[in-house]
Amino acid sequence: MPRTRHQNESLGRLLYETGWDHGQFTRAINAAGTRAGLSLHYENSSVSHWLNDGTVPRRRTQELILDVLSTRLRRPVTVAEAGFGEPQLDGEATDLVTGLMDLARADMDPSRRSVLGAGLYSAAMVSVPGWQDAVGRIDMIKTNPHTRIGQREVQSVIAMTEMVSSIDDQQGGRFARPMAANFLVNAIGPYLKADATDEVRKAMLSAAADHCYLTGYMAMDERLDGLANRYYVKALELARLAGDELTFCTTLRGMSVMHGDLGDGSTAIRLAQSASAASPQAGPRMRAFLAGQEAHAAAITGDRSLALLRIKQAEAAMEKAESQAKALGSYDPSSLHYHVSQVRYELGDMSGAIESMQQSHQIREPVFRRTRVRYGAMLAERKFKAGRLDEACMDWHRVLDEYQLVQSGRVDDRIHEMQTLIMPHIRNLLARELHDRARSMTA
């Protein structure tokens, strides 16, 4: 093990904050190692060495320590905060970048594994400011990894992520995710390996974390939940290295959404609560964003009191947020009405669930086509279950009007569910027309 000259007071402060003794700390590290496929046998004396005589843990152990501390303290703990030095592109960060690029390469469409500027990018990237210059910079970095990057490269990653997110909103994750994965391999990877000041490196890690989160979200949209989880874990690691609480808690919330969709309420609520705890300084819109998901997760588990408490907190936070500046794409009243609908549905209030989903539908910004189609199908399903077959069929027809413009596994699921639900009612003229139309689109 490498050694330093000084005691690690930073790690000592974090350990004190956890409330653990040395034995509890090492047991948590050993357990984390077991989950990662490692056989570790750290004892109390190991912690004493780390704290008192300047011993620095191996890079893999550092990663486990940071994960354990982040989980216990419910916030991202960085390499520097734990007294292990600033993140460098060796050891932990190198392993992370390599793992991220391996993941993205495996996710890329094999026919699209080409340099930037070719097929996949030629039309889309022209809308990103300064993209042609960025292509030249990336090629330079690939040739000379010691090329220094700056805020210009960080901004190019942010702009690309925003563009891919816009495409995802309109057309779904199946279309946009290959582009995001390609960008991870061909641009973000080289940027993370390039020389940079500490400020720029942290900004790039943060931008990469946000892009990785989006890629995971698109994988979830395609119902590739295992792949989504791997992207989410990478996003958490990048956010932790960057000290980016916003992306860290947003990713935890995204993982909660995924588990909620899978019906795993206990994991969904645990992740939602961790997300809320990881962002103590969040503004009102972010608090609403987190509380809305926690309310939904609580309702899935049947915890009525907690679900209603959190949805009231989300409503109060949203009221405060709406009195301030608004940003397109952020959590808004339409999203809150969706969460109210989900809570009411899980708690057995079908009429209230339909009313809230209709309110969400009426005020949603028109740019969010994928959400409009998916939630429109959910609204039709609830009307159907409430015995309102004719209304449900009309809503489903509106969904089909845009269905072929959206490439989304979760939307496909809703169309298949529609076909299953209406089959027993095929003698009804509206149901038969709907069934025949859907079948012609999905054959």
C-alpha positions as MATLAB code, in Angstrom:
seq = 'MPRTRHQNESLGRLLYETGWDHGQFTRAINAAGTRAGLSLHYENSSVSHWLNDGTVPRRRTQELILDVLSTRLRRPVTVAEAGFGEPQLDGEATDLVTGLMDLARADMDPSRRSVLGAGLYSAAMVSVPGWQDAVGRIDMIKTNPHTRIGQREVQSVIAMTEMVSSIDDQQGGRFARPMAANFLVNAIGPYLKADATDEVRKAMLSAAADHCYLTGYMAMDERLDGLANRYYVKALELARLAGDELTFCTTLRGMSVMHGDLGDGSTAIRLAQSASAASPQAGPRMRAFLAGQEAHAAAITGDRSLALLRIKQAEAAMEKAESQAKALGSYDPSSLHYHVSQVRYELGDMSGAIESMQQSHQIREPVFRRTRVRYGAMLAERKFKAGRLDEACMDWHRVLDEYQLVQSGRVDDRIHEMQTLIMPHIRNLLARELHDRARSMTA';
ca = [
       0.000    0.000    0.000;
       1.236    3.545   -0.727;
       1.822    5.786    2.274;
       1.366    9.464    3.038;
       3.060   11.627    5.656;
      -0.005   12.815    7.555;
      -2.896   11.410    9.508;
      -6.168   11.274    7.602;
      -8.273   13.701    9.625;
     -10.796   13.997    6.786;
     -11.644   10.303    6.905;
     -11.824   10.523   10.687;
     -14.409   13.302   10.494;
     -16.526   11.294    8.073;
     -16.332    8.206   10.275;
     -17.411   10.293   13.267;
     -20.338   11.629   11.221;
     -21.527    8.072   10.487;
     -21.727    7.211   14.176;
     -19.929    3.926   13.503;
     -17.084    2.428   15.477;
     -14.147    0.844   13.656;
     -15.721   -2.599   13.684;
     -18.989   -1.424   12.154;
     -17.057    0.474    9.492;
     -14.960   -2.512    8.450;
     -17.980   -4.829    8.450;
     -19.763   -2.441    6.084;
     -16.701   -2.346    3.799;
     -16.331   -6.128    3.831;
     -20.041   -6.526    3.035;
     -19.753   -4.064    0.145;
     -16.795   -6.062   -1.129;
     -18.829   -9.265   -1.003;
     -21.576   -7.648   -3.075;
     -18.899   -6.610   -5.584;
     -17.547  -10.173   -5.766;
     -14.515   -9.534   -3.552;
     -13.440  -11.443   -0.455;
     -12.259   -8.803    2.025;
     -11.251   -9.273    5.643;
     -10.548   -5.801    7.000;
     -10.377   -5.499   10.801;
     -10.318   -2.666   13.345;
      -6.570   -2.346   12.928;
      -7.034   -1.532    9.226;
      -9.047    1.565   10.111;
      -6.418    2.605   12.654;
      -3.746    2.399    9.958;
      -5.826    4.494    7.543;
      -6.544    7.136   10.168;
      -3.345    7.342   12.177;
      -0.184    6.185   10.439;
      -0.689    7.525    6.923;
      -1.634    4.284    5.180;
      -3.750    4.894    2.070;
      -6.131    2.069    1.050;
      -5.835    0.467   -2.357;
      -7.838    2.160   -5.097;
     -10.499   -0.584   -5.156;
     -10.882   -0.329   -1.392;
     -11.141    3.454   -1.644;
     -14.057    3.024   -4.045;
     -15.830    0.714   -1.598;
     -15.156    3.095    1.304;
     -16.645    6.001   -0.647;
     -19.700    3.943   -1.597;
     -20.214    2.844    2.016;
     -19.854    6.395    3.338;
     -22.110    7.835    0.624;
     -24.816    5.303    1.460;
     -24.522    5.819    5.217;
     -24.460    9.627    5.028;
     -26.982    9.758    2.173;
     -24.899   12.152    0.095;
     -22.019   11.775   -2.350;
     -18.627   11.527   -0.627;
     -15.717   12.429   -2.902;
     -12.152   11.159   -3.056;
     -10.880   14.508   -1.796;
     -13.418   14.710    1.048;
     -12.261   11.321    2.344;
      -8.652   12.493    2.363;
      -7.514   10.313   -0.519;
      -6.492   13.261   -2.732;
      -8.130   14.885   -5.748;
      -9.510   12.530   -8.425;
      -6.847   11.788  -11.013;
      -7.047    9.851  -14.237;
      -5.303    6.870  -12.731;
      -6.590    4.288  -10.306;
     -10.265    4.769   -9.486;
     -11.113    7.337  -12.141;
      -9.314    5.379  -14.864;
     -11.194    2.224  -13.902;
     -14.460    4.158  -13.965;
     -13.813    5.685  -17.397;
     -12.726    2.317  -18.794;
     -15.813    0.617  -17.382;
     -18.073    3.348  -18.717;
     -16.605    3.120  -22.213;
     -16.881   -0.684  -22.193;
     -20.541   -0.395  -21.200;
     -21.298    2.190  -23.890;
     -19.413    0.249  -26.592;
     -21.479   -2.839  -25.831;
     -24.636   -0.715  -26.075;
     -23.769    0.863  -29.421;
     -25.408   -0.340  -32.593;
     -22.536   -2.267  -34.280;
     -23.361   -0.640  -37.619;
     -22.796    2.789  -36.069;
     -19.372    2.323  -34.478;
     -17.708    5.084  -36.440;
     -15.835    8.305  -35.804;
     -17.721   11.425  -34.864;
     -19.120   13.348  -37.783;
     -20.096   10.217  -39.735;
     -23.599    8.831  -40.411;
     -25.236    8.931  -36.990;
     -24.074   12.434  -36.153;
     -23.913   14.288  -39.468;
     -27.479   15.641  -39.409;
     -28.181   15.860  -35.691;
     -24.946   17.380  -34.454;
     -25.067   20.403  -36.732;
     -27.545   21.952  -34.280;
     -25.037   21.824  -31.405;
     -23.154   25.147  -31.136;
     -19.474   24.827  -32.025;
     -19.785   21.150  -32.864;
     -17.415   21.144  -35.852;
     -14.717   22.696  -33.691;
     -15.431   20.114  -30.985;
     -14.926   17.281  -33.482;
     -11.483   18.622  -34.280;
     -10.633   18.894  -30.588;
     -11.741   15.313  -29.945;
      -9.585   14.049  -32.804;
      -6.645   15.988  -31.350;
      -7.209   14.466  -27.896;
      -7.325   10.967  -29.368;
      -3.977   11.625  -31.030;
      -2.465   13.326  -27.989;
      -4.173   12.369  -24.678;
      -2.222   15.123  -22.907;
      -4.142   17.812  -24.774;
      -5.725   20.100  -22.186;
      -9.481   20.602  -22.196;
     -11.414   23.560  -20.823;
     -14.935   24.809  -20.223;
     -15.571   24.794  -23.977;
     -15.450   20.990  -23.989;
     -17.639   20.828  -20.888;
     -20.227   23.010  -22.603;
     -20.168   20.778  -25.694;
     -21.081   17.774  -23.522;
     -23.874   19.723  -21.827;
     -25.225   20.867  -25.205;
     -25.118   17.338  -26.602;
     -26.941   15.940  -23.580;
     -29.651   18.574  -23.940;
     -30.053   17.767  -27.628;
     -30.289   14.008  -27.028;
     -32.786   14.639  -24.218;
     -34.941   16.674  -26.594;
     -34.883   13.867  -29.169;
     -35.790   11.371  -26.443;
     -38.748   13.528  -25.355;
     -40.056   13.637  -28.909;
     -39.178   10.220  -30.324;
     -38.315    7.907  -27.431;
     -35.209    6.227  -26.100;
     -34.896    3.548  -28.783;
     -33.994    6.191  -31.342;
     -31.781    8.402  -29.190;
     -29.840    5.954  -27.008;
     -27.399    4.713  -29.703;
     -26.416    8.335  -30.282;
     -25.850    8.864  -26.555;
     -23.767    5.692  -26.238;
     -21.680    6.650  -29.274;
     -21.027   10.068  -27.772;
     -19.945    8.470  -24.482;
     -17.355    6.372  -26.292;
     -16.088    8.877  -28.842;
     -16.232   12.173  -26.943;
     -16.839   11.899  -23.210;
     -14.317    9.089  -22.721;
     -11.461   11.028  -24.371;
     -12.459   14.195  -22.503;
     -12.309   12.397  -19.155;
      -8.820   11.113  -19.974;
      -7.481   14.485  -21.127;
      -5.505   16.922  -18.983;
      -7.544   19.566  -17.174;
      -7.542   21.828  -14.156;
      -9.327   20.480  -11.071;
     -12.231   22.852  -11.720;
     -12.649   21.741  -15.327;
     -12.202   18.061  -14.447;
     -14.970   18.207  -11.856;
     -17.222   20.065  -14.295;
     -16.553   17.411  -16.949;
     -17.239   14.589  -14.471;
     -20.529   16.289  -13.608;
     -21.503   16.727  -17.272;
     -20.574   13.095  -17.943;
     -22.682   11.964  -14.977;
     -25.705   13.810  -16.340;
     -25.222   12.286  -19.805;
     -24.811    8.825  -18.278;
     -28.000    9.267  -16.252;
     -29.907   10.232  -19.407;
     -28.544    7.184  -21.244;
     -29.695    4.975  -18.375;
     -33.128    6.579  -18.450;
     -33.425    5.823  -22.163;
     -32.412    2.210  -21.531;
     -35.166    1.997  -18.900;
     -37.604    3.466  -21.426;
     -36.701    0.577  -23.718;
     -37.349   -1.861  -20.837;
     -33.659   -2.799  -20.660;
     -33.693   -2.484  -16.889;
     -30.408   -4.295  -16.221;
     -28.600   -2.058  -18.709;
     -30.305    1.003  -17.239;
     -29.132    0.065  -13.762;
     -25.528   -0.251  -14.966;
     -25.676    3.223  -16.498;
     -27.245    4.577  -13.315;
     -24.468    3.099  -11.171;
     -21.867    4.738  -13.433;
     -23.735    8.039  -13.168;
     -23.649    7.784   -9.367;
     -19.906    7.097   -9.426;
     -19.226   10.041  -11.746;
     -21.438   12.344   -9.679;
     -19.669   11.264   -6.498;
     -16.255   12.035   -7.991;
     -17.560   15.425   -9.125;
     -19.222   16.195   -5.801;
     -22.423   16.748   -7.813;
     -25.305   16.326   -5.349;
     -27.950   17.268   -7.920;
     -27.111   14.497  -10.390;
     -26.427   12.056   -7.547;
     -29.911   12.451   -6.059;
     -31.569   12.687   -9.503;
     -30.023    9.339  -10.410;
     -31.166    7.741   -7.153;
     -34.649    9.009   -7.937;
     -34.423    7.546  -11.446;
     -33.523    4.185   -9.950;
     -36.546    4.513   -7.661;
     -38.791    5.145  -10.673;
     -37.437    2.040  -12.390;
     -38.045   -0.190   -9.373;
     -41.507    1.294   -8.917;
     -42.355    0.449  -12.532;
     -41.189   -3.105  -11.826;
     -43.496   -3.319   -8.807;
     -40.641   -3.399   -6.292;
     -42.097   -0.882   -3.887;
     -39.731   -1.522   -0.984;
     -36.650   -0.773   -3.094;
     -38.400    2.153   -4.773;
     -39.180    3.845   -1.450;
     -35.685    3.205   -0.072;
     -34.074    4.796   -3.134;
     -36.527    7.707   -3.144;
     -35.788    8.441    0.508;
     -32.045    8.221   -0.150;
     -32.460   10.696   -3.009;
     -34.271   13.157   -0.739;
     -31.683   12.778    2.014;
     -28.845   13.340   -0.478;
     -30.085   16.831   -1.363;
     -30.634   18.777    1.878;
     -30.075   22.128    0.135;
     -32.524   21.480   -2.720;
     -34.737   24.310   -3.926;
     -38.539   24.052   -3.964;
     -38.865   22.592   -7.473;
     -36.309   19.898   -6.708;
     -38.046   19.149   -3.405;
     -41.318   18.688   -5.288;
     -39.548   16.465   -7.842;
     -38.209   14.216   -5.079;
     -41.276   14.248   -2.819;
     -43.595   13.358   -5.707;
     -41.625   10.201   -6.444;
     -41.372    9.318   -2.757;
     -45.159    9.673   -2.486;
     -45.686    7.328   -5.430;
     -43.229    4.782   -4.048;
     -44.893    4.910   -0.627;
     -48.288    4.342   -2.240;
     -46.948    1.276   -4.056;
     -45.983   -0.207   -0.685;
     -49.425    0.610    0.721;
     -48.148    3.246    3.151;
     -51.116    5.581    2.823;
     -50.056    8.048    5.523;
     -46.571    8.581    4.110;
     -47.850    8.796    0.536;
     -50.379   11.509    1.415;
     -47.849   13.394    3.535;
     -45.256   13.449    0.754;
     -47.748   14.460   -1.928;
     -48.865   17.395    0.239;
     -45.224   18.381    0.646;
     -44.745   18.125   -3.119;
     -47.781   20.348   -3.720;
     -46.538   22.952   -1.241;
     -43.059   22.953   -2.779;
     -44.512   23.232   -6.290;
     -46.660   26.203   -5.289;
     -43.530   27.962   -4.055;
     -41.529   26.941   -7.136;
     -44.195   28.243   -9.534;
     -43.869   31.701   -7.968;
     -40.246   31.710   -9.111;
     -38.577   31.301  -12.508;
     -39.726   28.388  -14.656;
     -37.569   26.236  -16.931;
     -38.914   24.070  -19.741;
     -38.220   20.426  -19.007;
     -38.056   20.805  -15.236;
     -40.557   19.265  -12.829;
     -43.790   21.164  -13.379;
     -47.472   21.078  -12.364;
     -48.217   18.531  -15.096;
     -45.667   16.154  -13.575;
     -47.067   16.763  -10.100;
     -50.612   15.952  -11.260;
     -49.213   12.719  -12.695;
     -47.791   11.798   -9.294;
     -51.076   12.690   -7.591;
     -52.806   10.392  -10.080;
     -50.373    7.576   -9.361;
     -50.823    7.930   -5.604;
     -54.612    7.936   -5.927;
     -54.516    4.915   -8.215;
     -52.296    2.885   -5.890;
     -54.521    3.792   -2.925;
     -57.673    2.644   -4.734;
     -59.183    5.995   -5.749;
     -59.828    5.301   -9.441;
     -62.054    8.334   -9.996;
     -59.483   10.656   -8.436;
     -56.672    8.990  -10.400;
     -58.508    9.638  -13.671;
     -59.231   13.256  -12.752;
     -55.590   13.981  -11.867;
     -54.257   12.254  -14.986;
     -56.626   14.334  -17.131;
     -55.352   17.498  -15.444;
     -51.775   16.403  -16.121;
     -52.645   15.752  -19.758;
     -54.337   19.118  -20.272;
     -51.427   21.285  -19.104;
     -48.458   19.257  -20.385;
     -46.092   21.093  -22.731;
     -46.619   19.820  -26.318;
     -42.930   19.011  -26.864;
     -43.130   15.935  -24.614;
     -44.662   13.560  -27.151;
     -43.380   10.296  -25.654;
     -44.807   11.210  -22.233;
     -48.095   12.340  -23.813;
     -48.513    9.021  -25.636;
     -47.575    6.847  -22.663;
     -49.621    8.706  -20.074;
     -52.514    9.019  -22.519;
     -52.567    5.234  -22.752;
     -52.506    4.980  -18.952;
     -55.462    7.368  -18.753;
     -57.400    5.221  -21.225;
     -56.614    2.090  -19.210;
     -58.005    3.670  -16.058;
     -61.166    4.804  -17.797;
     -61.573    1.279  -19.143;
     -61.195   -0.217  -15.660;
     -63.768    2.283  -14.386;
     -66.279    0.948  -16.934;
     -65.995    3.895  -19.323;
     -65.297    1.832  -22.453;
     -66.364    4.379  -25.077;
     -64.231    7.148  -23.549;
     -61.307    4.766  -23.214;
     -61.521    3.805  -26.879;
     -61.503    7.458  -27.952;
     -58.453    8.123  -25.776;
     -56.690    5.075  -27.180;
     -57.369    6.286  -30.729;
     -55.649    9.569  -29.844;
     -52.701    7.556  -28.554;
     -52.515    5.620  -31.821;
     -52.502    8.909  -33.759;
     -48.942    9.473  -32.490;
     -47.839    5.957  -31.587;
     -45.754    5.327  -34.696;
     -43.823    8.559  -34.111;
     -42.478    7.225  -30.802;
     -39.921    4.441  -30.382;
     -40.285    3.381  -26.762;
     -40.502    0.006  -25.069;
     -42.688    1.405  -22.294;
     -45.110    2.827  -24.867;
     -45.124   -0.523  -26.689;
     -46.090   -2.158  -23.386;
     -49.093    0.128  -23.085;
     -50.276   -0.685  -26.612;
     -49.984   -4.414  -25.934;
     -51.932   -3.933  -22.692;
     -54.631   -2.094  -24.620;
     -54.998   -4.991  -27.050;
     -55.295   -7.446  -24.165;
     -57.906   -5.366  -22.346;
     -60.235   -4.797  -25.293;
     -60.139   -8.340  -26.672;
     -63.055   -9.573  -24.507;
     -65.106   -6.599  -25.794;
     -64.442   -7.192  -29.478;
     -68.166   -7.329  -30.265;
     -68.403   -3.661  -29.358;
     -68.029   -1.624  -32.560;
     -65.654    0.955  -31.045;
     -63.530   -1.746  -29.448;
     -63.352   -3.740  -32.682;
     -62.326   -0.693  -34.724;
     -59.656    0.122  -32.155;
     -58.392   -3.448  -32.099;
     -58.152   -3.632  -35.885;
     -56.332   -0.312  -36.084;
     -53.823   -1.307  -33.398;
     -53.237   -4.684  -35.014;
     -52.420   -3.033  -38.349;
     -49.787   -0.917  -36.590;
     -48.150   -3.699  -34.595;
     -48.243   -6.555  -37.101;
];
